[in-house]
């Protein structure tokens, strides 16, 4: 670099010296007759025969410039100075410079284009290679790079082309015609290809921008936001904070059908901003339109009980709503709607998320319904409650109660009687079995032979529900199994203890007494 710098300085000095020295030289000028005299060497002229006449013309490797009719300049790649000899010096073409290099251990200078210019294929022009360079005529710009002189500056076609800083040339925008095999190849913008219909399209991982260029789609790996489509930013995502082209977290929602980011409810907006579906920009804030309400993610959906006849998918899935056969949004199976939270919460047996779970899913609720808790990701009743009607958790036996909600579990035949403060069996003909968690009919009392209104009143242990009469299939009477007798509590028992006499036993006893009296 130091040697080249020294050569450059010396070259400038020689230019000054040679410029003064050559003014007094004799000989013919350009286009003059050279039959009787020599041509001017200092003007790089030589005698050339043209149509039988000898004329002074630019010597080989030089050319006449458009700005001068008296001198010639060196073309790109031709020697301009050898061994610092002023005699051998020759000026270079416009926008060119005489610059030295080492050739076979000797310093030789050749004409080169200045920085920001490139030689034409003929070497007779130094053309502007960068967009925005000043120009006065069409051929000032590098037409091989697709540049044209437009309003005094070198630029691409503003409609069909875009400047590529990497390729340093004009490229065809997406959707425009292209021909990569033309004399001057027409290449597509970066990350675009010329398809078999000679049209520029984006490759697989990229999508077309408003400027008809190709940028990364949503969900693709990135290193900066400049690589992403203008709808997205390069955001850290997931536990490893991988950089992904995505919408702004907690501010925007990706619309898969249209491929852009929509502002969530409550975010700033303008009339030209995309708010989430079923929302409008009202007073510079994205707001749900009439008939819709925001869900927990900031989108607008039809809430519980809303009409879903036009779109069965419009119900708020994040709150476990589905469109039923009556075209109304209701909680899906195993979920119950809670007015306070405006969500469908899991009943007993439904899947749920633990507080330690960070992920969100449309398959799980965030919480269980009242009086239930999430255990091993399944909703189960809390202590003091048991599964009751439709999966609701209701008060179990002997729990403190008041008339109203929560109620005692009717599936266990419990009630909160007038004047009582604890859940107890509905009648005195029943007894609560701690192990079976239900009230059961005592011996000799009414029982259900099958479920009635979803409830099954069974007999106690060691007893069966016997048909009451020939016409009844639903109800029966509890009777002890063979080998068991009823005690004073109405329980069939085979162990010793205070017993009460069964009517059948009394009948047998009296029959035995009558028989004995007959024989005696």
Protein Blocks (a to p, Z undefined) as FASTA:
>chain_A
ZZmmmmmmmmmmmmmmmmmmmmmpgcddehiacklbccdfklopacddeehiacddddeh
iacdfkbckbccddehiafbehhiaklgccddehiacddddeehiacddddddehiacdf
kopaccdfbghiacfbfklpcfknopaceehiacddfklpccdfklopacddehiacdfk
bmbdcdddehiacdfkopacddfkbccdfkopacddehiacfbfklpcfkbccddedjko
pacddddehkbccdfknopacddehiacdfkbccdehiaceehiacddehiacdfkopac
ddehiacklpmklpcfknopacdfkopacddehiacdfklopacddehiacddfklmbdc
fkbcfbdcehiaceehiacddehiacdeehiacddehiacdedjddddfklopacdehia
bdcdfbfkbccdfklopacddehiacdfbdeehiacdddehiacddfblklmkbccdddd
ehiacdfkopacfbecdddddfklmmmmmmmmmmmmmmZZ
